[in-house]
Structures are given as structure tokens and as C-alpha cells.
Amino acid sequence: MVDDMLDLLQNIRKEPVWRPLPEEHYKRLDEDLPYRPKDPGAVYDEFKNHILPYPTGNIHPRFWGWVMGSGTPMGALAEMLAAAMNSNVCLGEHAAMQVELQVLKWCKQLLDYPDSASGLLTSGASMANLTALLVALHHESGGRSRTQGLQQRSRPMVLYCSAESHGCIQRAAETMGLGASSVRKIPVGSQYRIRTDLLEQTIQTDLAGGFFPFCIVGNAGTVNTGAIDPLGELLTISRKYGLWFHIDGAFGALAKKTPEYEDDLRAIEQADSVAFDLHKWMYMPYEVGCVLVRDADAHRKVFEQAPHYLLRHERGVSAGEHSFGNYGVELSRGFKALKVWMSMKTHGVFAYLALIRQNIAQARYLATRVQQHPDLELLAPAGLNIVCFRYTRPGRTEDELRAMNREILMQLQEEGTATVSATLLQGRYALRIAISNHRTRMEDIDILVEAVARLGAEFFPV
């Protein structure tokens, strides 16, 4: 199994980025419950024949759909070791607890965040954002949200974010019981960054209308275009009105130590909380995200419990002083930290920063290629590692251009050339390329541009 997987990663460039799962394979993967044992070799053969050839594709160098990391051999091997240890990283005196604390320390150092801050590894940025917003809700409500919930509040609590924010922010508000209507989605300008003038107007209107503003969420790289909100301005507004300032930095926060984005992301150091993924721009295997909270005491107070079955002792396995169960909603927690610990020690942070800068350069190169091509149109400024563009023809309606580019996207995927995603920007359908892939080369960018132009000309001749 180890040899086969390492061979797969070594030769992945020779494979299609994606291939559809044949109908007969669906049938093979729809069996009744197996009561009797089967030879492990035969089971592994089924995996190789019916599962392995049909992945999502994000380990391939020309996978740029959504924002997905590409994984590494060391990360995969570390996952095997973690699975064999089978540690529950919730509480107690054992090495896995210390490894996660070490990884959290490194995460704080990556973002120049206070060493006194608390943190937690999560399944991803969605859970990290939810955790941070729960802390914000509890802290800004004076602790009443945990004991009384939202039932006793005379002033409805509201939070603010850009109209370009990830859907997990609204989902978090819904999960917390605030409801979607509590999320004020502030319009963006031409650069797809939040309009701070409209944000402040909305806060003032809410205060006058009897609402309770409690949090501003800034984007360190929006999901659609990679735009970075004016985080320094958001920090100033949050302090002016006494609001919690949270940053969703799912992938963009990790560009903080690059010269290109150091100034744009400096406000992360002062944020009350920040969420980001390590399985995106740190290329870790799924899944591992992180939340950091400046006020460790405020973080712990949201989740801390001391049930009888979790009594702490002076010695033995249950003697550990730190309990991750007091910093999040989960008690059962896998050993996510090991792949981060082994990968960062093996490769070193400078290698990751070089690859992040490489992806940024590739995005800028793609944007330049698009602008130079007579049949391609750049639909938004290239932000961080994301480029949005489309194939275009003079005289075509928006509906025709949308149909044209939808067909190009599906054909790119079906022929195995590249995987890109799509989005809508001001009603215009865009091919969206998010480069968070350490295997991507400049030649792959050229292949994409040539393929889009070829498919456009083939399917829609002049």
C-alpha cells in the first residue's frame, strides 16, 4: 500500500486530472452489509480498481477548483502513524497533546500572533470560524449567551461581513441560533473589498434601531476573487464601536510573511480571533484547520466543563493540565497535529513560503496571459492566488457567454486537462482558478490558457 501510494504521487502528472466514475463502479460500491470476512488482498484490489482511479483530483498539478490543498508524501505517512497510534487528543497526559500545543505555537508564530493566545486545531476553517464566533458571541454578551442562550435578549445581536464572505459565516450564525437575518452583508467596491463607509453607516443604523452589534468579520482573501478586505480600517471601526474583530483567513492568512502581502495582512496581529486552514496553502492532507483566539480566558469560558467522568488527577493519564475539550465543541478529536508537526519539521517554513509565493506568481502570470489573449477577458483583479476570467466573443449576450463558458469548464474536466471551478461576478459567469497546489508549474498555466482558447474555438467557431 505504501509503495503504491508513493508511486501514485510520483507519477500523478501523467494521469488525467479527473475522470468520471463508470456506471458499473457505482454498482460495485453499492453492496449490502458484509457479514463474513474477505481476504485483505482482495479488498485492496477492489480499492485499486474501483476507488483509487477516481479521486477528486486535487493531488494533480492542474487541479485549481475551489481552494484545495495538494497533500504531500510526508503528510500521508504521518496520517498512517497517527491512525496507528489512534490517540484521542482531547485531554490527558500523553504526547499527542503536547504535539498539538507545539503546532499551535508555530501557527501563532506564522501569523505574528501573541504567544499568550489560545488555539485549537479543527476539521477546517468552517469549524474554526464557528468556534471563533461562538467565543465572540459569549464574550460580547457578557457571558449570558451560554447560560441564558438568546431567549432573554431584548436587543437582537448582529454581526457584519462582506457580501463576498464565505457561506460558512452565515452558516455559523444559523448554527448559533442567531439566524441568517443577523448577518449584515455589506456591499463591496470595484476591487471586491468591503465598503467600510457602508459598514459604519449600517452599524450606526443598527444601534439606532435597537440592535446589538457584536462582531465584524474581515476577509484575508475572499473565496471568489482572493480580495483582502481593508483589515486595518476594520480593526479601527471595531475598536471604535467596541466590537469583536474576527478574520476569516482560510487560505490568505498564510501569505502574511510574504513581502507581497505583509502590509495588507498586518492587522491579523491585532485581531481578536483568526481562522485558517492548513490543508489549503500549507498543502497538508485533509483535514486540518486552526482557530486562534487572543483572549485565552474568553476562549475557555465558552466551552469549559468539568463532568464527573472527566475528573483530573494528580498523576497518571488523566493528569494533564491542558484539555482541548475546553476550547471547542468536540471531545473526540483525532491526532491532526502529527502531519503538521512532521511536515513542518521535514520541509521547513521557508519552503512553504517559497511555494506560496510561487502560487501567487503563477496567478499573476495567468492574469497577464488572459489580458494578452484576444478571446479571453479578466473579470476581477487577480487577488492572492485566484484568477477569474472567461472566454468571450464580440456580440454575444451574457446568456450565450454563460452557456459557452459552462461548456468549456465541463469539457476541461471531462477530458482530464484541468479542473477549474466557476463563480458569478456581478452576474457574469467566470471560470475561477484557485492555485493552492505545490505541484503546479508555469507550463501548466500555459496548458490551461491554450485549452480554454482551443475549446472556445472548437465549440463556438466564428
N, C-alpha and C positions, 0 to 999 in steps of 0.2 A: 504493500500500500504506500509506504513512504517513497520507495523508488518511483512508482508510477506517478505520484503527485509531483515529485520534483521534476520528472521528465515532462509532465504536462506544463509546468510553469516555464521550463527552459525552452519549450518549443511552441508556446502559445501563439506567437506571431504567425505561424504557418496555418493556423486554424481560422475558420470563419469567426467573426465577432459573435454572431448569434445564428442559431439555426432553429427552425420550428420543431416542436415535439411531434413526431408522426402519430397518426391516429392509433396504430397498434400499440404504441408505447403507453398511451393513456389507458388502454385496456389492461396492460401488464401492471400498471400502477393503481389498479382498482380491484384489489383482491380481498377476499374475506379474511377474517382474523386467523393468523397461523397458530394452531394449537400444538402442532408437533414440530420438533427441531429440524433444521435443514443444514446441510454442510456449509460451513463458513465460506469456503472457496466458491461454492455455487452462488451464495448470497452476494459475494463480492463481484462475481461475474455479472450478476444482474445489475449491480450498481454501475459497472463499467459500460455495460451495453445500453442501459435504459435511462440512466440518470446523468452520468458524467459528461456525455457528449452534448448535453442540452442545458448549459448553465445560463445565468443572467447575461454573462459576457463581460462583467466589469474587471476581470483579470486580463482582458485583451488590451493591447496598446491603443486600439481605435474605439474603445468604449468611452463615450463622452455624454451619456444620457444621465439626466438629473445631476446629482453630485455624489458620486460613489467612489470610494477608495479602491485601490487595486490589489491590496494584500501582498505579502512577501513570504518567501520560504521560511524565514526565521519566525515570523508571526504564526505560520501554520504549525510549525514544530512546537512552538510554545503552547499553542492550544492543545496539542496532544498531551504535553506534560501536565498542563493544568487539569485536563479531563481525567488523567490517571490519578492525580492527587485528590481530585474531587472535593476540594475544600469549599465549605460554606463561609464566605467572607462577610460575616455579619457581626460576630463578636468572638471573644475568647483570646487565649494566649497561643498563637501559632504564627508561622512565618508569613502566611498569605496576608494577614492583617498588616504586617509591617511593610510588605511589598507595596500594598495599595497606598499606605501613608507615604512611602518613598515616591511613588509615581505622582501622587497629588502634590508633593513638594516640588517636583520637577515641573508640573503643569503651572504652578504658581510662578516659578522662575521663568518659564517660557513667556508668560504674559506680564512679567514685572509686577505681579500682584503681591499684596502683603503676605509675609510668611505666617502671620498670625491668623490668616483667613482659614476657614474650614472648606471642605470639599467632599465630593463623592463621585465615584465612577458609576455611570448609568448605562442603560442599553443604547442610548443615543441622545441627540440634542432635544428631541421631543420630550423625553422624560427629564432631561436636565432643565429645560425651560419650565416645565410644570413644577419641579422641585423648587426652583428659584422663585416662581410666582406665588407658591404656597407660603414661602418664607416672607415675601413682601406683604402678602395679604395679612398674615398673622401679626407681623411687626407693626404695620401701619394701622391696624385696627386695635392696637394696644393689647394684643393677646386675646381679644374677645372672640375672634373667629374660631378658635379651637374649642372653647368652652360653650359658646352660645351659637356657633355657626353664623349664618347670615339672617336668622329669623328675627333677631332683636334690633336690627339696624333700621333707624329711621331715615338714613341717607344712603341711597344705593351707591355701592362702590364701583368705580370705573377706572379703566386703565387705557393707556394711549400707545399707539404704534403706527407705523407707516402703512399705507394701503398696500405696499409691496411686501409686508411682513409674511413670514411663513405661516401656513394654516395652523401649525401647532400652537400658536399663541391664542387664537380663538378657541381651539380645542381645549387648551388648558383652562381658559375662562369658563367654558361649558362644564368641564370636569369638576372644577372647584365650586360649581353651583352659582356662579355669577351670571351665567347666560351670555349668549353671543351679543346681546344688546349692550353689555357692559364694556365692550371693546370699541373704542373710538378709533376708527381707521382714518388717519389724517392723509389728505392728498399729497402727492409728490410733484416735484418740479420736472423740468426737462431732462435732468440727469437721474431721475428716478429716486431722488433722495427726499426725505420727509420735509415738508414745508414748515419750518419752525414758527413762522409768523401765524400760520393757521393753527398750529398746535397750541400756542399760547392763547389765542382767541378762544379755542374750544375749552381749554381749562378754565378760563375766566367765565365763560358761559355756563359751564357745569357748576362752578362754585356758586354763581348767582342763582342757578336753578335748583339748588338743594341737593346736588350730588356730592359724593365723597371721592375725589381723585386720589389714587394711592400709588400709581406706578406709571413710569414711562419706559417703554421698551425700544431700544435703539438697535439698528441692524449693522453688524460688521460684515457686510456682504449679503445683499438680498438674494433670495433664491432665483428670481427671474433674471436679473442682469448683473449681479455681483456688486451693485451700488453700495457704497458705505455712507450711512447717514452722517450728518454733521454732529458727531458724538460729543465734541466739546460744547457745542451750543445746547445739546440735550442735557448734558450734565449741569450746565448753568441754570437752565429752566427748572430742572428737577430740584435743585437746591433752593431756588427762589420760592417755589411753592411747597417745599417740604415733602417731595415725592420720592419714592424708591426708584433708583435708576438701574435698570437691568439691560444687559446687552446680549442679544442673540448673535453669537459669533460662530455658528455651526461649523463653517469652514474658514471664513475670513479672519477670525480672531488669530489664527495661527500664522498669519502674514505679518504679525506685529513686529517681529525682529528683522524684517526685510527693509532695506533702505527705501524701497518704493512706497511703502505704506506705514512706516514707523510713525510719522506725524499724524496721519489720518486715524490711527488706532490708539494714540497715546491715552485717550480718555478711559480706556479699559482699566488702567491702573487705579482710577478713582471710582469706578462703578461699584454699586452695592452688591451686584452679582453678575456673573457671566456664564454662559452655557456654550459649549463647543463639542465637536466630535473629534475623536482620534482615529476613527475608521474612514475619515474623508482625506484631509490633507496631511495626515501622518501615515496614511497607507496601511493602517492596521487591519487585520481581518475583522469582519463583523463579529460581534458588535461591541463597541465601547465608546461612550461619550463621557463628558465631565461637566460638573457644575461646581463653581467656586463662589463662596459667599464671604464677603468682607467681615461681617459680624458673626463670628463663630457661635457666640452665645445665642443670638437670634435664630441661627440655623437650627441649633439643637433643640430649642424650646418648642419648635413646631412639631417635632416627631418623637421626642423623648418619652419613653415609658419604662416602668420597672415592674413587670408582671412577676408573679412568684416563680414561674418556670424559667425565668431568665436571671435568677439571683447571681450576683457576682461574689466570688470567694477570694480569699487571700492568696491561695495557691492553686495550682492545677490548671486545667484547660480553661476554666471559666474565670481566670484571674486577670484577664486583660483589662486595662483601664479604658481603652477606646472601643466604642461599639458603633459600627456603621449603621446598625439598625435604628440608632437615634438620630440619623441625619437624612433618612429617606423613607419611602413607603414600603420598601421590601425588606423582609427578614431573610429570605432565601436568595443568596447572591453568589453567582459564580466567580471564579478566580480570573476576572477580566484583566487584572493588573499585570499578570505574568507576561503576556505577549507584549505589553507596552514596556515593561521593565527590560526584558531580554532584547527587544528590538532597539530601544534607545541606547542601551549599553553596547550592542553589537555595531550599530551604524553610526552613532554619534549625532548630536543635534545639527552640526554643521552640514551633514549630508542631507538631512530633511530640509533645512533652509535652502540649500542649493537646489533641491528638487522643486520646492515651492516657487522659487524664483524662475526656474526653468519652465514651469507650467504657466506662470504669468507672462513670460517672454513668448511662449507658444500662442497664448491667447492674443497678444498684441500682433504677432506675426499673422495669425488668421484674420484679424480685423483689417490689417493692411492688404492682405491678398483679396479680401472681399471688396474693399474700396477700389482696388485697382481693376477688378473684373467688370466688364460692361454689363453682364447679365445678373450680377449679384448686388444686393442692397443691404447695408448695415442698418439695423433697426434701433439700435441703442448703443451708447458708448460702451466700449469693452471695459467691464469692471472686474478687477481681480483676475479670475480665470474663466470668465463667462463671456461668450460672444453670441449675439442674436442677429441672425440675418435671414434673407430669403432669396430665392430665385425669382426674377422678375422679368416681365415683358411689357414694353410700352403699349398702352391702350387697353390693357387687361383690367377688369374690375377687381375689387377686393375679394369678391366671392370666387372668381376664377383663380386669383393668386393663391387664395387659401387652399383650394382644391389641388392646384398644381404642386404646392409645397408639401401638402399632406401625402400626396402620391410619392414625391421624391423621398420623404422621410421613411415611408413604409418600404419602398424599394431598396433604399440603402440598407435597411435592417435585413430584409429578406434575402438579398444577395450576399449578405455577410461582410459587406465592405466596411461599415461603421455603424455604430449605434449612437444616435443623437435623440434628444427629446424635443418637445415643442412647447411654446407658450404663446399667449396673446399679449401684445403690447399695443395699447391704445386701439384695440380692436383688430390689429393686424397679426396674422398668423406668422410666427417666426420659428425657424429652425434654431434650436438652442444647444450650444456646445459648451459643456462644463468640463474643463480639463483638470481633473484631480487624479492623474494617472502617472505614476513614475516610469512606466514603460513607453510612454508616448515619445516619438521623435518628430523633428521638424518635417521629415519626409511623410509622416502620417498626415500632417496638416495639408500638405500638397495633394495627397491622395484624396482627401475629403473634398477639397475645392474642385478638383478635376472631376470627381464622381458626381457632385451636385450639378456642375455645368453640363456634363455628359447626359445625365438623366433628364435634366430640363430640356435639352435639345432633342433627345430621343422621343420623349413623351409629348412634347409641345413644340413641334417644328414651326419655323416661321412661315 
